[in-house]
Amino acid sequence: MLTLSAAKVVESLLNADRRLASRRDDDDRLALHWAVSYNRLPVVELLAEQKDFDVDAQDGSGWTALMMAASLKDSDALVDMLLAKGADVNEKTNNGQTALHFCASKSNLDTARKLVAHKASARVKDKRGQLALHRGAAVGNVPIVKLMLENRSPINATDMDGSTALHHVSTSGRLTRPILTRLLSRL
């Protein structure tokens, strides 16, 4: 948990030199990316107040703050704040993944619902040809699979290896009757 004094230190640093908020490290990450990756909402809020704040700033791999937040557990307040700032839910990494891919991989159902409510597409394939549906199936998450299917994710889509969501769940060791039933009912 970030203490009040730590937030005050960040505020003091920004007051001393506002350009710190836009300085990138060797991985082309901003302080914003680091604050989000550690789920430090008070720091992100301070950074969001800066004149040149870009909620969709990407690091060297193309990750945005929203993508990072979507990958975290217990980041609802952070996701809500980034969405309120207008984060692009369909922005892609250098490998073509969106925030929806990451929350599906991490079984973050509430975040996936929020993203879909903000018009995240369940039909975006990454460079490996995978949809968020493939990711949700690979981790055996029935509610994520259901959400993706309800939002027009193509059931028969194959990735670059020719695998469908059913292939992914079948090889993951997480094949359960509910997920198999859901996938087969859509064929």
C-alpha positions as CSV (number, residue, x, y, z in Angstrom):
1,M,0.0,0.0,0.0
2,L,1.3,3.4,-0.9
3,T,1.5,5.6,2.2
4,L,0.5,9.3,2.2
5,S,4.1,10.3,2.6
6,A,5.1,8.4,-0.5
7,A,2.4,10.2,-2.5
8,K,3.8,13.4,-1.1
9,V,7.3,12.5,-2.3
10,V,5.9,11.9,-5.8
11,E,4.1,15.2,-5.6
12,S,7.2,17.0,-4.5
13,L,9.3,15.5,-7.3
14,L,6.7,16.6,-9.9
15,N,6.6,20.1,-8.4
16,A,10.3,20.3,-8.7
17,D,10.4,19.1,-12.3
18,R,7.2,18.4,-14.2
19,R,9.2,16.8,-17.0
20,L,9.9,13.8,-14.8
21,A,6.4,12.6,-15.7
22,S,7.3,12.3,-19.4
23,R,10.8,10.9,-18.9
24,R,11.2,7.3,-20.2
25,D,13.4,4.6,-18.9
26,D,15.5,2.0,-20.9
27,D,12.3,0.0,-21.6
28,D,10.6,3.1,-22.9
29,R,8.3,3.1,-19.8
30,L,7.0,6.2,-18.1
31,A,6.4,6.6,-14.4
32,L,2.8,6.0,-15.3
33,H,3.5,2.5,-16.5
34,W,5.5,1.7,-13.3
35,A,2.8,3.2,-11.1
36,V,0.1,1.2,-12.8
37,S,2.1,-2.1,-12.8
38,Y,2.4,-1.7,-9.0
39,N,-1.3,-0.7,-8.7
40,R,-0.4,2.7,-7.2
41,L,-3.6,4.6,-7.8
42,P,-2.6,7.8,-5.8
43,V,0.5,8.1,-8.0
44,V,-1.4,7.5,-11.2
45,E,-3.9,10.2,-10.1
46,L,-1.0,12.6,-9.6
47,L,0.5,11.8,-12.9
48,A,-2.9,12.2,-14.6
49,E,-3.1,15.8,-13.4
50,Q,0.0,16.7,-15.4
51,K,-0.4,18.9,-18.4
52,D,0.9,16.5,-21.0
53,F,-0.7,13.3,-19.5
54,D,-1.5,10.7,-22.2
55,V,-3.7,7.9,-20.8
56,D,-2.8,5.8,-23.9
57,A,1.0,6.3,-23.8
58,Q,2.6,3.1,-24.9
59,D,5.9,1.6,-23.6
60,G,8.5,0.0,-25.8
61,S,6.4,-3.1,-26.2
62,G,3.2,-1.2,-26.9
63,W,1.6,-1.7,-23.5
64,T,-0.6,1.0,-22.2
65,A,-1.6,1.7,-18.6
66,L,-5.0,0.1,-19.2
67,M,-3.4,-3.1,-20.5
68,M,-1.2,-3.3,-17.4
69,A,-4.1,-2.6,-15.1
70,A,-6.2,-5.3,-16.9
71,S,-3.5,-7.8,-16.0
72,L,-3.6,-7.1,-12.3
73,K,-5.8,-8.6,-9.6
74,D,-7.7,-6.0,-7.4
75,S,-7.2,-3.1,-9.8
76,D,-10.8,-2.1,-10.2
77,A,-10.3,1.4,-9.0
78,L,-7.3,1.8,-11.3
79,V,-9.2,0.5,-14.3
80,D,-12.2,2.7,-13.6
81,M,-9.9,5.8,-13.3
82,L,-8.2,5.0,-16.6
83,L,-11.5,4.4,-18.4
84,A,-12.8,7.7,-17.0
85,K,-9.8,9.4,-18.5
86,G,-10.7,8.0,-21.9
87,A,-8.3,5.1,-22.2
88,D,-8.7,3.3,-25.6
89,V,-10.0,-0.2,-24.8
90,N,-9.0,-1.4,-28.3
91,E,-5.4,-0.1,-28.4
92,K,-3.0,-2.9,-29.4
93,T,0.5,-3.9,-28.2
94,N,3.3,-4.4,-30.7
95,N,2.1,-8.1,-30.8
96,G,-1.5,-7.1,-31.4
97,Q,-3.0,-7.8,-28.0
98,T,-5.6,-5.6,-26.3
99,A,-6.5,-5.1,-22.7
100,L,-9.2,-7.7,-23.2
101,H,-6.6,-10.4,-24.1
102,F,-4.7,-9.7,-20.8
103,C,-7.7,-9.7,-18.5
104,A,-8.9,-13.0,-20.2
105,S,-5.5,-14.5,-19.6
106,K,-5.6,-13.5,-15.9
107,S,-9.3,-14.4,-15.4
108,N,-10.2,-10.9,-14.5
109,L,-13.9,-11.2,-15.2
110,D,-15.0,-7.8,-13.7
111,T,-12.4,-6.0,-15.8
112,A,-13.4,-7.9,-18.9
113,R,-17.0,-6.8,-18.3
114,K,-16.0,-3.2,-17.9
115,L,-13.9,-3.3,-21.1
116,V,-16.8,-4.8,-23.1
117,A,-19.2,-2.2,-21.6
118,H,-16.7,0.4,-23.0
119,K,-16.9,-1.1,-26.4
120,A,-13.9,-3.4,-26.3
121,S,-14.0,-5.8,-29.3
122,A,-14.0,-9.5,-28.6
123,R,-13.1,-10.0,-32.2
124,V,-9.5,-8.7,-32.2
125,K,-6.8,-11.2,-33.1
126,D,-3.3,-10.7,-32.0
127,K,-0.3,-11.5,-34.2
128,R,-0.5,-15.2,-33.2
129,G,-4.1,-15.1,-34.4
130,Q,-5.5,-15.5,-30.9
131,L,-8.6,-13.8,-29.6
132,A,-9.4,-13.1,-26.0
133,L,-11.6,-16.2,-26.3
134,H,-8.6,-18.4,-26.9
135,R,-6.9,-16.9,-23.8
136,G,-10.0,-17.4,-21.6
137,A,-10.4,-20.9,-22.8
138,A,-6.7,-21.7,-22.2
139,V,-7.1,-20.8,-18.5
140,G,-10.4,-22.7,-18.3
141,N,-12.5,-19.7,-17.3
142,V,-16.1,-20.4,-18.2
143,P,-17.5,-16.9,-17.4
144,I,-14.8,-15.3,-19.6
145,V,-15.5,-17.7,-22.4
146,K,-19.2,-17.0,-22.0
147,L,-18.7,-13.2,-22.0
148,M,-16.5,-13.4,-25.2
149,L,-19.1,-15.6,-27.0
150,E,-21.9,-13.2,-26.0
151,N,-19.9,-10.4,-27.5
152,R,-19.5,-12.0,-30.9
153,S,-16.2,-13.6,-30.6
154,P,-16.0,-16.1,-33.4
155,I,-16.3,-19.7,-32.0
156,N,-14.4,-21.3,-34.9
157,A,-11.6,-18.8,-35.2
158,T,-8.2,-20.4,-35.4
159,D,-4.8,-19.1,-34.4
160,M,-1.6,-19.4,-36.4
161,D,-1.3,-23.0,-35.3
162,G,-4.8,-23.8,-36.5
163,S,-6.1,-24.1,-32.9
164,T,-9.6,-23.0,-31.9
165,A,-10.6,-22.1,-28.3
166,L,-11.7,-25.7,-27.9
167,H,-8.2,-26.9,-28.8
168,H,-6.7,-24.5,-26.2
169,V,-8.9,-25.7,-23.4
170,S,-8.5,-29.3,-24.3
171,T,-4.7,-29.1,-24.1
172,S,-4.6,-26.9,-21.0
173,G,-5.7,-29.5,-18.5
174,R,-8.6,-27.2,-17.6
175,L,-11.3,-28.8,-19.7
176,T,-14.4,-28.8,-17.6
177,R,-18.0,-29.9,-18.4
178,P,-19.3,-26.3,-18.3
179,I,-16.7,-24.9,-20.7
180,L,-17.0,-27.9,-23.0
181,T,-20.8,-27.6,-23.1
182,R,-20.6,-23.8,-23.7
183,L,-18.1,-24.2,-26.6
184,L,-19.9,-27.1,-28.2
185,S,-23.3,-25.5,-27.9
186,R,-22.1,-22.7,-30.2
187,L,-20.9,-24.9,-33.0
